[in-house]
Amino acid sequence: MPNDTSLPPLAILSHRVSVTIDSQLAVTKVEQVFQNNTDRVLEATFIFPLPPGATIHDFAMYINGERRAAN
């Protein structure tokens, strides 16, 4: 959702999820492609709920094909 509430949300062009389970470890990879249908550069908040006890490892975003690691 854009931080400016007067703007529409970004369009989701694709959403792909893959899960690999090995013993009690589940590795989930989520790939989402968004499209900005405005003529402005947008800053948005990405909300990704996790179940209790879950952790995130190696979160990164790709912007125009360039990997941007989260800090």
Distance bins in CASP14 RR format, pairs under 12 A and 6 or more apart:
PFRMAT RR
TARGET T0000
AUTHOR 0000-0000-0000
RMODE 2
METHOD distances of the structure
MODEL  1
1 7 0 0 0 0 1 0 0 0 0 0 0
1 8 0 0 0 0 1 0 0 0 0 0 0
1 9 1 0 1 0 0 0 0 0 0 0 0
1 10 0 0 0 0 1 0 0 0 0 0 0
1 12 0 0 0 0 0 1 0 0 0 0 0
1 34 0 0 0 0 0 1 0 0 0 0 0
1 42 0 0 0 0 1 0 0 0 0 0 0
1 43 0 0 0 0 0 1 0 0 0 0 0
1 44 1 0 1 0 0 0 0 0 0 0 0
1 45 1 0 1 0 0 0 0 0 0 0 0
1 46 0 0 0 0 1 0 0 0 0 0 0
1 47 1 0 0 1 0 0 0 0 0 0 0
2 8 1 0 0 1 0 0 0 0 0 0 0
2 9 1 0 0 1 0 0 0 0 0 0 0
2 10 1 0 0 1 0 0 0 0 0 0 0
2 11 0 0 0 0 0 1 0 0 0 0 0
2 34 0 0 0 0 0 1 0 0 0 0 0
2 36 0 0 0 0 1 0 0 0 0 0 0
2 37 0 0 0 0 0 1 0 0 0 0 0
2 38 0 0 0 0 1 0 0 0 0 0 0
2 40 0 0 0 0 1 0 0 0 0 0 0
2 41 0 0 0 0 0 1 0 0 0 0 0
2 42 1 0 1 0 0 0 0 0 0 0 0
2 43 1 0 0 1 0 0 0 0 0 0 0
2 44 1 0 1 0 0 0 0 0 0 0 0
2 45 0 0 0 0 1 0 0 0 0 0 0
2 46 0 0 0 0 0 1 0 0 0 0 0
3 9 0 0 0 0 0 1 0 0 0 0 0
3 10 0 0 0 0 0 1 0 0 0 0 0
3 40 0 0 0 0 0 1 0 0 0 0 0
3 41 0 0 0 0 0 1 0 0 0 0 0
3 42 1 0 0 1 0 0 0 0 0 0 0
3 43 1 0 1 0 0 0 0 0 0 0 0
3 44 1 0 0 1 0 0 0 0 0 0 0
3 45 1 0 0 1 0 0 0 0 0 0 0
3 46 0 0 0 0 0 1 0 0 0 0 0
4 38 0 0 0 0 1 0 0 0 0 0 0
4 40 0 0 0 0 1 0 0 0 0 0 0
4 41 0 0 0 0 0 1 0 0 0 0 0
4 42 1 0 0 1 0 0 0 0 0 0 0
4 43 0 0 0 0 1 0 0 0 0 0 0
4 44 0 0 0 0 1 0 0 0 0 0 0
4 45 0 0 0 0 0 1 0 0 0 0 0
5 42 0 0 0 0 0 1 0 0 0 0 0
5 44 0 0 0 0 0 1 0 0 0 0 0
5 45 0 0 0 0 0 1 0 0 0 0 0
6 38 0 0 0 0 0 1 0 0 0 0 0
6 40 0 0 0 0 0 1 0 0 0 0 0
6 42 0 0 0 0 0 1 0 0 0 0 0
7 36 0 0 0 0 1 0 0 0 0 0 0
7 37 0 0 0 0 1 0 0 0 0 0 0
7 38 1 0 1 0 0 0 0 0 0 0 0
7 39 0 0 0 0 0 1 0 0 0 0 0
7 40 1 0 0 1 0 0 0 0 0 0 0
7 41 0 0 0 0 0 1 0 0 0 0 0
7 42 1 0 0 1 0 0 0 0 0 0 0
7 43 0 0 0 0 0 1 0 0 0 0 0
7 44 0 0 0 0 1 0 0 0 0 0 0
8 34 0 0 0 0 0 1 0 0 0 0 0
8 35 0 0 0 0 0 1 0 0 0 0 0
8 36 0 0 0 0 1 0 0 0 0 0 0
8 37 1 0 0 1 0 0 0 0 0 0 0
8 38 1 0 0 1 0 0 0 0 0 0 0
8 40 0 0 0 0 0 1 0 0 0 0 0
8 42 0 0 0 0 1 0 0 0 0 0 0
8 44 0 0 0 0 0 1 0 0 0 0 0
9 34 0 0 0 0 1 0 0 0 0 0 0
9 35 0 0 0 0 0 1 0 0 0 0 0
9 36 0 0 0 0 0 1 0 0 0 0 0
9 37 0 0 0 0 1 0 0 0 0 0 0
9 38 0 0 0 0 0 1 0 0 0 0 0
9 42 0 0 0 0 1 0 0 0 0 0 0
9 44 0 0 0 0 1 0 0 0 0 0 0
9 45 0 0 0 0 0 1 0 0 0 0 0
9 46 0 0 0 0 0 1 0 0 0 0 0
9 47 0 0 0 0 0 1 0 0 0 0 0
10 32 0 0 0 0 1 0 0 0 0 0 0
10 33 0 0 0 0 1 0 0 0 0 0 0
10 34 1 0 1 0 0 0 0 0 0 0 0
10 35 1 0 0 1 0 0 0 0 0 0 0
10 36 1 0 1 0 0 0 0 0 0 0 0
10 37 1 0 0 1 0 0 0 0 0 0 0
10 38 0 0 0 0 1 0 0 0 0 0 0
10 40 0 0 0 0 0 1 0 0 0 0 0
10 42 1 0 0 1 0 0 0 0 0 0 0
10 43 0 0 0 0 0 1 0 0 0 0 0
10 44 1 0 0 1 0 0 0 0 0 0 0
10 45 0 0 0 0 0 1 0 0 0 0 0
10 46 0 0 0 0 1 0 0 0 0 0 0
11 32 0 0 0 0 0 1 0 0 0 0 0
11 33 0 0 0 0 1 0 0 0 0 0 0
11 34 1 0 0 1 0 0 0 0 0 0 0
11 35 1 0 1 0 0 0 0 0 0 0 0
11 36 0 0 0 0 1 0 0 0 0 0 0
11 37 1 0 1 0 0 0 0 0 0 0 0
11 38 0 0 0 0 0 1 0 0 0 0 0
11 42 0 0 0 0 0 1 0 0 0 0 0
11 44 0 0 0 0 0 1 0 0 0 0 0
12 30 0 0 0 0 0 1 0 0 0 0 0
12 31 0 0 0 0 0 1 0 0 0 0 0
12 32 1 0 0 1 0 0 0 0 0 0 0
12 33 1 0 0 1 0 0 0 0 0 0 0
12 34 1 0 1 0 0 0 0 0 0 0 0
12 35 1 0 0 1 0 0 0 0 0 0 0
12 36 0 0 0 0 0 1 0 0 0 0 0
12 37 0 0 0 0 0 1 0 0 0 0 0
12 46 0 0 0 0 0 1 0 0 0 0 0
13 31 0 0 0 0 0 1 0 0 0 0 0
13 32 0 0 0 0 1 0 0 0 0 0 0
13 33 1 0 1 0 0 0 0 0 0 0 0
13 34 1 0 0 1 0 0 0 0 0 0 0
13 35 1 0 1 0 0 0 0 0 0 0 0
13 36 0 0 0 0 0 1 0 0 0 0 0
13 37 0 0 0 0 0 1 0 0 0 0 0
14 30 0 0 0 0 0 1 0 0 0 0 0
14 31 1 0 0 1 0 0 0 0 0 0 0
14 32 1 0 0 1 0 0 0 0 0 0 0
14 33 1 0 1 0 0 0 0 0 0 0 0
14 34 0 0 0 0 1 0 0 0 0 0 0
14 35 0 0 0 0 1 0 0 0 0 0 0
15 29 0 0 0 0 0 1 0 0 0 0 0
15 30 1 0 0 1 0 0 0 0 0 0 0
15 31 1 0 0 1 0 0 0 0 0 0 0
15 32 1 0 1 0 0 0 0 0 0 0 0
15 33 1 0 0 1 0 0 0 0 0 0 0
15 34 0 0 0 0 1 0 0 0 0 0 0
16 28 0 0 0 0 0 1 0 0 0 0 0
16 29 0 0 0 0 1 0 0 0 0 0 0
16 30 1 0 0 1 0 0 0 0 0 0 0
16 31 1 0 1 0 0 0 0 0 0 0 0
16 32 1 0 0 1 0 0 0 0 0 0 0
16 33 0 0 0 0 1 0 0 0 0 0 0
17 26 0 0 0 0 0 1 0 0 0 0 0
17 27 0 0 0 0 0 1 0 0 0 0 0
17 28 1 0 0 1 0 0 0 0 0 0 0
17 29 1 0 0 1 0 0 0 0 0 0 0
17 30 1 0 1 0 0 0 0 0 0 0 0
17 31 1 0 0 1 0 0 0 0 0 0 0
17 32 0 0 0 0 1 0 0 0 0 0 0
17 48 0 0 0 0 0 1 0 0 0 0 0
18 26 0 0 0 0 0 1 0 0 0 0 0
18 27 0 0 0 0 1 0 0 0 0 0 0
18 28 1 0 0 1 0 0 0 0 0 0 0
18 29 1 0 1 0 0 0 0 0 0 0 0
18 30 0 0 0 0 1 0 0 0 0 0 0
18 31 0 0 0 0 1 0 0 0 0 0 0
19 25 0 0 0 0 0 1 0 0 0 0 0
19 26 1 0 1 0 0 0 0 0 0 0 0
19 27 1 0 0 1 0 0 0 0 0 0 0
19 28 1 0 1 0 0 0 0 0 0 0 0
19 29 1 0 0 1 0 0 0 0 0 0 0
19 30 0 0 0 0 1 0 0 0 0 0 0
20 26 1 0 0 1 0 0 0 0 0 0 0
20 27 1 0 1 0 0 0 0 0 0 0 0
20 28 0 0 0 0 1 0 0 0 0 0 0
20 29 0 0 0 0 1 0 0 0 0 0 0
21 27 1 0 0 1 0 0 0 0 0 0 0
21 28 0 0 0 0 1 0 0 0 0 0 0
24 53 0 0 0 0 0 1 0 0 0 0 0
25 54 0 0 0 0 0 1 0 0 0 0 0
25 55 0 0 0 0 0 1 0 0 0 0 0
25 57 0 0 0 0 0 1 0 0 0 0 0
26 50 0 0 0 0 0 1 0 0 0 0 0
26 51 0 0 0 0 0 1 0 0 0 0 0
26 53 0 0 0 0 0 1 0 0 0 0 0
26 54 0 0 0 0 1 0 0 0 0 0 0
26 55 0 0 0 0 0 1 0 0 0 0 0
26 57 0 0 0 0 0 1 0 0 0 0 0
27 54 0 0 0 0 0 1 0 0 0 0 0
27 55 0 0 0 0 0 1 0 0 0 0 0
27 56 0 0 0 0 0 1 0 0 0 0 0
27 57 0 0 0 0 1 0 0 0 0 0 0
27 58 0 0 0 0 0 1 0 0 0 0 0
28 48 0 0 0 0 0 1 0 0 0 0 0
28 50 0 0 0 0 1 0 0 0 0 0 0
28 51 0 0 0 0 0 1 0 0 0 0 0
28 54 0 0 0 0 1 0 0 0 0 0 0
28 55 0 0 0 0 0 1 0 0 0 0 0
28 56 0 0 0 0 1 0 0 0 0 0 0
28 57 0 0 0 0 0 1 0 0 0 0 0
28 58 0 0 0 0 0 1 0 0 0 0 0
28 59 0 0 0 0 0 1 0 0 0 0 0
29 56 0 0 0 0 0 1 0 0 0 0 0
29 57 0 0 0 0 0 1 0 0 0 0 0
29 58 0 0 0 0 1 0 0 0 0 0 0
29 59 0 0 0 0 0 1 0 0 0 0 0
29 60 0 0 0 0 0 1 0 0 0 0 0
30 46 0 0 0 0 0 1 0 0 0 0 0
30 48 1 0 0 1 0 0 0 0 0 0 0
30 49 0 0 0 0 0 1 0 0 0 0 0
30 50 0 0 0 0 0 1 0 0 0 0 0
30 56 0 0 0 0 0 1 0 0 0 0 0
30 59 0 0 0 0 1 0 0 0 0 0 0
30 60 0 0 0 0 0 1 0 0 0 0 0
30 61 0 0 0 0 0 1 0 0 0 0 0
31 60 0 0 0 0 0 1 0 0 0 0 0
31 61 0 0 0 0 0 1 0 0 0 0 0
31 62 0 0 0 0 1 0 0 0 0 0 0
32 44 0 0 0 0 0 1 0 0 0 0 0
32 46 0 0 0 0 1 0 0 0 0 0 0
32 48 0 0 0 0 1 0 0 0 0 0 0
32 61 0 0 0 0 1 0 0 0 0 0 0
32 62 0 0 0 0 0 1 0 0 0 0 0
33 61 0 0 0 0 0 1 0 0 0 0 0
33 62 0 0 0 0 1 0 0 0 0 0 0
33 63 0 0 0 0 0 1 0 0 0 0 0
33 64 0 0 0 0 0 1 0 0 0 0 0
33 65 0 0 0 0 0 1 0 0 0 0 0
34 42 0 0 0 0 1 0 0 0 0 0 0
34 44 0 0 0 0 1 0 0 0 0 0 0
34 46 0 0 0 0 1 0 0 0 0 0 0
34 61 0 0 0 0 0 1 0 0 0 0 0
34 62 0 0 0 0 0 1 0 0 0 0 0
34 63 0 0 0 0 0 1 0 0 0 0 0
34 64 0 0 0 0 0 1 0 0 0 0 0
35 42 0 0 0 0 0 1 0 0 0 0 0
36 42 1 0 1 0 0 0 0 0 0 0 0
36 43 0 0 0 0 0 1 0 0 0 0 0
36 44 0 0 0 0 1 0 0 0 0 0 0
36 63 0 0 0 0 0 1 0 0 0 0 0
36 64 0 0 0 0 0 1 0 0 0 0 0
38 44 0 0 0 0 0 1 0 0 0 0 0
41 63 0 0 0 0 0 1 0 0 0 0 0
41 64 0 0 0 0 0 1 0 0 0 0 0
42 63 0 0 0 0 0 1 0 0 0 0 0
43 63 0 0 0 0 0 1 0 0 0 0 0
44 61 0 0 0 0 0 1 0 0 0 0 0
44 63 0 0 0 0 0 1 0 0 0 0 0
46 56 0 0 0 0 0 1 0 0 0 0 0
46 59 0 0 0 0 1 0 0 0 0 0 0
46 61 0 0 0 0 1 0 0 0 0 0 0
46 70 0 0 0 0 1 0 0 0 0 0 0
48 54 0 0 0 0 0 1 0 0 0 0 0
48 56 0 0 0 0 1 0 0 0 0 0 0
48 59 0 0 0 0 1 0 0 0 0 0 0
48 61 0 0 0 0 0 1 0 0 0 0 0
48 70 0 0 0 0 0 1 0 0 0 0 0
49 56 0 0 0 0 0 1 0 0 0 0 0
50 56 1 0 0 1 0 0 0 0 0 0 0
50 57 0 0 0 0 0 1 0 0 0 0 0
50 59 0 0 0 0 0 1 0 0 0 0 0
56 70 0 0 0 0 1 0 0 0 0 0 0
57 70 0 0 0 0 0 1 0 0 0 0 0
58 67 0 0 0 0 0 1 0 0 0 0 0
58 69 0 0 0 0 1 0 0 0 0 0 0
58 70 0 0 0 0 1 0 0 0 0 0 0
59 67 0 0 0 0 0 1 0 0 0 0 0
59 68 0 0 0 0 0 1 0 0 0 0 0
59 69 1 0 0 1 0 0 0 0 0 0 0
59 70 1 0 1 0 0 0 0 0 0 0 0
59 71 0 0 0 0 1 0 0 0 0 0 0
60 66 0 0 0 0 0 1 0 0 0 0 0
60 67 1 0 1 0 0 0 0 0 0 0 0
60 68 1 0 0 1 0 0 0 0 0 0 0
60 69 1 0 1 0 0 0 0 0 0 0 0
60 70 1 0 0 1 0 0 0 0 0 0 0
60 71 0 0 0 0 0 1 0 0 0 0 0
61 67 1 0 0 1 0 0 0 0 0 0 0
61 68 1 0 1 0 0 0 0 0 0 0 0
61 69 0 0 0 0 1 0 0 0 0 0 0
61 70 1 0 0 1 0 0 0 0 0 0 0
61 71 0 0 0 0 0 1 0 0 0 0 0
62 68 1 0 0 1 0 0 0 0 0 0 0
62 69 0 0 0 0 0 1 0 0 0 0 0
62 70 0 0 0 0 0 1 0 0 0 0 0
63 69 0 0 0 0 0 1 0 0 0 0 0
END
